Amino acid sequence: MQYEELFDYLSDAERRILAVLKSSNVNTYFNPEDVLDSVFSYIGRPAKRLRPSVLLMAAGALGGSEREHLALPAAAGVELFHTWTLVHDDLIDHDTLRRGGPTVHEAMRSVAKSRDGLSDHLAAEYGRNIAVLTGDTQHGWSIASFVDCALQTEIDPTLILKLIKHLQSYVLGNLVFGEVLDVRYGMRDLTELKEVDEAKIVDMLWLKTGVLYEFAGMAGALIGKNTPDFGDKEVQAITHFASNCGTAFQLQDDILGILGDEASLGKPVGSDIREGKKTVIVYESLKWANDSQRKTILSTLGNRSASFQEIETVTHLFRELNGVRRTKELAVHYINEALPYLNTIPDSKYKSLLALWAHYMLDRQF
Amino acid sequence: MQYEELFDYLSDAERRILAVLKSSNVNTYFNPEDVLDSVFSYIGRPAKRLRPSVLLMAAGALGGSEREHLALPAAAGVELFHTWTLVHDDLIDHDTLRRGGPTVHEAMRSVAKSRDGLSDHLAAEYGRNIAVLTGDTQHGWSIASFVDCALQTEIDPTLILKLIKHLQSYVLGNLVFGEVLDVRYGMRDLTELKEVDEAKIVDMLWLKTGVLYEFAGMAGALIGKNTPDFGDKEVQAITHFASNCGTAFQLQDDILGILGDEASLGKPVGSDIREGKKTVIVYESLKWANDSQRKTILSTLGNRSASFQEIETVTHLFRELNGVRRTKELAVHYINEALPYLNTIPDSKYKSLLALWAHYMLDRQF
């Protein structure tokens, strides 16, 4: 695939979204400095901005370049919504790196220790508290940015109100459901969880990731047509398209979490293994493992102090035992489900970009 | 003061708000069970509902009983907004009791221990994680409920959009600012904080509490007039009225935190002292204390294992050393600032209720 056109669009979208965020009148309310710094920390680091981009492309595909432009505050809102969930998720997962820099709770722990001279215990607590409040602040900003899409443009206020309600109930409810399932699966040995199977893991992926991609596509489609009609055929087509792509995105993410390197992942190699992340890779590999392989995998998975050698061994087993291949197979399946939905909408440069974007879900290496 | 009329109104408002919350279509999205239980736990306990009530009374005062009725989803939204901030605040403050029952993180810690057999450490972590996600979920529901105020009624969509933006930027930013100041003041000995004085403490009270009262009054006033004009004179009057009452509310709350009993407070006697809460009471008492009294106060304040006897001694000193009296004086001052704003609006039963409500801020014993 030739991705130049997509890459140009994505980097331009990143620039435009950052401009919206930096010029927002909301950021006068971020106080004190620790909150201000934390609110902008993930946002300011290089990222793919796949969610806001699909929103923009969907708006362009159904409404042309003028509507694509009007959708910018909503695109910024989706990026902010994703960001606050990352901040709370990193806190819950004890992650220390995100997009190549420290996570919010980790950065604020360091600050409290070096600047304020707090004890290790109190500094860690301060870091956690600021992370909770930073996510809360970004959550608010996200919604405020959606409001701007109506107040600053000709976009129908009722459409924006309906979108906000959908985001704050259906999308948020499903995201939280996925997050709690993830926490609960992580608390136990996967082999003990009789109720877990491949379909359940994929459902969880959709809850944790697919639902926000689905929303981004839907929001862009509705803004593109400037209609509050969620049942519109073209809107539905793009909604299903984005939903399937979101699941494929997360499957590919799990593969990269095993095969990627630190520079491109922005987090240490093996962190998914050390965290004991329950993925299709793990499930499938355990299914085909013999007793000794099974033992090796289970003794390393979720072991936060696993050695580089142990990580290498398990990574090798995940390739050998069909885990990586099966995950890729599923990712391809979801993209194949997604693409035909594009036949429903008229040809345009945005439609071509959406198709490229879908293929990129499978080909991306970071 | 004869409060019968106000009490009747408040208990009726509580019933009406709970009915809105229980019939909301949003609560189909609360999953799994631990999240569902946690989302409803504070809401279901008896409470004064002062914030949603001032919203309803303001709507009635400027728009009559029909608009007061239409404002119900917004009143429920304010109650939910307050609730999510309580859940995150209790987590940050390590509080274990709220409204006479366990806090969310504490309840879920117990569940994880008894039902899932987790270790103390993992159970506490599970409790904290569910508390973060429960607050996030209620935050979303709050905004969804404001949206309902426009979608289910004749209330102007643009007014509701502007209210949502104001809540999610100005109000939330100030609340978070107040919370972080509270965390930071709590980290240090008050005597060491050269920059803290009475005015700064009152500012923090306004940030943590006043700003949401202000919003509730303003939201009710705007809905009452069904106008998106934040600069409207009557709207401004009710906004200032509610803002001043909010500060008085918190000052009285700090007094009750020292003088109240467990049954009416819904939390243990002395918990404000054991937590080392930095209030005007503490600041003023330290100002007038001799060396020995100062030593007694500072050794008990923030000592989580302070004895009943020590709490009694410090409570006595807070009365003796002008702390309680000064705080009451300030509370009276803010109510006296608030009441004249009511002269700007036409007479009605709702206006009388608002005046009673303001006086009740000072007289309430729980």
Interface residues (C-beta under 8 A of the other chain):
Chain A: N25 V26 T28 Y29 F30 N31 P32 D34 V35 H88 L91 I92 D116 L118 L122 Y126 N129 I130 V132 L133 G135 D136 T137 H139 G140 W141 I143 A144 V147 D148 A150 L151 P157 T158 I160 L161 K162 I164 K165 L167 Q168 S169 Y170 L172 G173 N174 V176 F177 E179 V180 L181 V183 R184 M187
Chain B: N25 V26 T28 Y29 F30 N31 P32 D34 V35 H88 L91 I92 D116 L118 L122 Y126 N129 I130 V132 L133 G135 D136 T137 H139 G140 W141 I143 A144 V147 D148 A150 L151 P157 T158 I160 L161 K162 I164 K165 L167 Q168 S169 Y170 L172 G173 N174 V176 F177 E179 V180 L181 V183 R184 M187
